[in-house]
Amino acid sequence: MLESTLEKIAEKIIAFDEASLTSLWEKYKIRMEKFDATKEWEKAVIIFFIINAVRVKNQIFNERILKKHGGDVVPEKPKKSKPYLKLIK
């Protein structure tokens, strides 16, 4: 029963559009970072990781399709951001 429930959830998630999910990524990242011991926080964490799972799944899928068709896989460039450093005197 658990396995069939998970498979049904996966089928629904696969049907979601990655762009729509990605637009929610920042919202759930912020919510997840603000810990409180509530069901809403737990749901936010799960949603955040579902969004990441779909993004990773699509990245792997696209890389494999390119390899299969003889294309070169171009690695995604990491985003440049300021390092999180504090000046301590």
One Martini backbone bead per residue (centre of mass of N, CA, C, O) as a GRO file, in nm:
protein
   89
    1MET     BB    1   0.058   0.062  -0.022
    2LEU     BB    2   0.293   0.258   0.000
    3GLU     BB    3   0.407   0.218  -0.284
    4SER     BB    4   0.150   0.305  -0.442
    5THR     BB    5   0.139   0.589  -0.325
    6LEU     BB    6   0.416   0.683  -0.428
    7GLU     BB    7   0.354   0.637  -0.728
    8LYS     BB    8   0.122   0.842  -0.744
    9ILE     BB    9   0.286   1.085  -0.662
   10ALA     BB   10   0.495   1.066  -0.891
   11GLU     BB   11   0.295   1.103  -1.125
   12LYS     BB   12   0.208   1.388  -1.043
   13ILE     BB   13   0.492   1.521  -1.044
   14ILE     BB   14   0.568   1.464  -1.341
   15ALA     BB   15   0.332   1.660  -1.449
   16PHE     BB   16   0.493   1.886  -1.370
   17ASP     BB   17   0.627   2.193  -1.419
   18GLU     BB   18   0.938   2.310  -1.378
   19ALA     BB   19   0.892   2.616  -1.393
   20SER     BB   20   0.675   2.628  -1.176
   21LEU     BB   21   0.843   2.505  -0.950
   22THR     BB   22   1.084   2.706  -0.960
   23SER     BB   23   0.909   2.956  -0.871
   24LEU     BB   24   0.892   2.816  -0.563
   25TRP     BB   25   1.175   2.771  -0.441
   26GLU     BB   26   1.230   3.029  -0.268
   27LYS     BB   27   0.990   3.012  -0.079
   28TYR     BB   28   1.071   2.725   0.047
   29LYS     BB   29   1.351   2.799   0.139
   30ILE     BB   30   1.274   3.016   0.340
   31ARG     BB   31   1.079   2.844   0.507
   32MET     BB   32   1.285   2.622   0.587
   33GLU     BB   33   1.492   2.821   0.737
   34LYS     BB   34   1.232   2.875   0.930
   35PHE     BB   35   1.220   2.725   1.202
   36ASP     BB   36   0.944   2.514   1.306
   37ALA     BB   37   0.729   2.294   1.497
   38THR     BB   38   0.558   2.225   1.216
   39LYS     BB   39   0.371   2.115   0.954
   40GLU     BB   40   0.440   2.346   0.760
   41TRP     BB   41   0.744   2.305   0.768
   42GLU     BB   42   0.748   2.012   0.675
   43LYS     BB   43   0.613   2.067   0.402
   44ALA     BB   44   0.826   2.265   0.294
   45VAL     BB   45   1.057   2.062   0.285
   46ILE     BB   46   0.928   1.862   0.092
   47ILE     BB   47   0.878   2.058  -0.140
   48PHE     BB   48   1.168   2.145  -0.185
   49PHE     BB   49   1.268   1.849  -0.256
   50ILE     BB   50   1.083   1.804  -0.493
   51ILE     BB   51   1.186   2.027  -0.670
   52ASN     BB   52   1.478   1.921  -0.676
   53ALA     BB   53   1.414   1.642  -0.794
   54VAL     BB   54   1.305   1.742  -1.065
   55ARG     BB   55   1.558   1.893  -1.155
   56VAL     BB   56   1.750   1.649  -1.146
   57LYS     BB   57   1.596   1.460  -1.328
   58ASN     BB   58   1.609   1.648  -1.580
   59GLN     BB   59   1.913   1.666  -1.600
   60ILE     BB   60   1.969   1.367  -1.640
   61PHE     BB   61   1.788   1.323  -1.881
   62ASN     BB   62   1.927   1.528  -2.072
   63GLU     BB   63   2.209   1.402  -2.065
   64ARG     BB   64   2.127   1.122  -2.177
   65ILE     BB   65   2.011   1.217  -2.444
   66LEU     BB   66   2.267   1.349  -2.551
   67LYS     BB   67   2.445   1.096  -2.541
   68LYS     BB   68   2.266   0.917  -2.723
   69HIS     BB   69   2.292   1.152  -2.966
   70GLY     BB   70   2.606   1.263  -2.948
   71GLY     BB   71   2.620   1.482  -2.750
   72ASP     BB   72   2.735   1.735  -2.568
   73VAL     BB   73   2.797   1.794  -2.238
   74VAL     BB   74   2.705   2.085  -2.067
   75PRO     BB   75   2.802   2.224  -1.801
   76GLU     BB   76   2.688   2.387  -1.543
   77LYS     BB   77   2.733   2.690  -1.427
   78PRO     BB   78   2.820   2.830  -1.157
   79LYS     BB   79   2.714   3.048  -0.940
   80LYS     BB   80   2.792   3.367  -0.856
   81SER     BB   81   2.887   3.441  -0.520
   82LYS     BB   82   2.904   3.549  -0.222
   83PRO     BB   83   3.070   3.484   0.038
   84TYR     BB   84   3.024   3.369   0.367
   85LEU     BB   85   3.159   3.638   0.541
   86LYS     BB   86   3.330   3.745   0.841
   87LEU     BB   87   3.454   4.005   1.022
   88ILE     BB   88   3.717   3.949   1.257
   89LYS     BB   89   3.875   4.129   1.543
   0.00000   0.00000   0.00000
